[in-house]
Amino acid sequence: MPASRRPRTFAARLDSRTASTSLARLVLRAYLAGLPSGERYADTAELLLGELFANAVQHSDAPADRLIEVRFAVIRDRLRLEVHDAGTGRPSVRSVRPDEECGRGLFLVNALAERWGCCPRSGGIGKFVWALIAPTPRPTPTTAPAAHAV
């Protein structure tokens, strides 16, 4: 019987453009499709990766020709997402007014990730923001409601 193989850490470098956000999510979907329970991470992971990648594009003070790297790995049943950029700024959750159209990305990351944080990149240039995502629970079989006598 062939040995079961789990995908290793995956990394891709994408252009630092808003249009690359959808490509980052597409690459994540392909990675998760190779996992036996990848669908249990998909919705939350795609949302959070999109937010982290968009933040890297919008708020980085790195030169425009620098690439943004995404990394994915499953570690002890948690999906770890990383978004690396060459910028110097550190992300923080901020309060937004109800009429503001943006600024809620890290609020969502904070609410939906099991944990998240920001670390300097090795080599001293830039940072990476990471998030750990727990799998959604498997659906439990439901029993049909009992018929009521009239």
C-alpha positions, 0 to 999 in steps of 0.5 A: 500500500502506498504511503500517505503523503501530506503536502509540505509547506508551499510558497509562492511569490506574487506581484505586489498588486491588488489583482494578485490577491485573487491569485493568492486565494486561487493558489491557496484553494489548489493547495487545500484541494490536495489535503484530505480535509482541506475543505475544512479550512477553505472559507476562513483561510481564503478570507484571511489570506485575502485580507492579509495579502491586500494589507501587504499591497496597500500598506507596504512602504516597500518599492513597488517592484518587490514581490509578496510571498505567501506560504501555507502549511498544516501543522498539527491540524492547524493551517498556517498562513504567512504573507511576507513583504519587504515593508517596515510597517507593523499591522495593528487592529484599529477601530473604524467608524461604521461609515468607513469602507475599509479598515476591518481586515485585521479585525476579521483576522483577529476574530477568525484566526485561532492566533495571529502575529507579525515577525521580522523576516530573516535577513532583516528586510521586511516582515511576515504576518501569520495566522493559524486557522483551526479546521471547521468541525465536521458536520454531525448527522442529524436525526429527522424531527419526530412527527407530531400527532395531531 
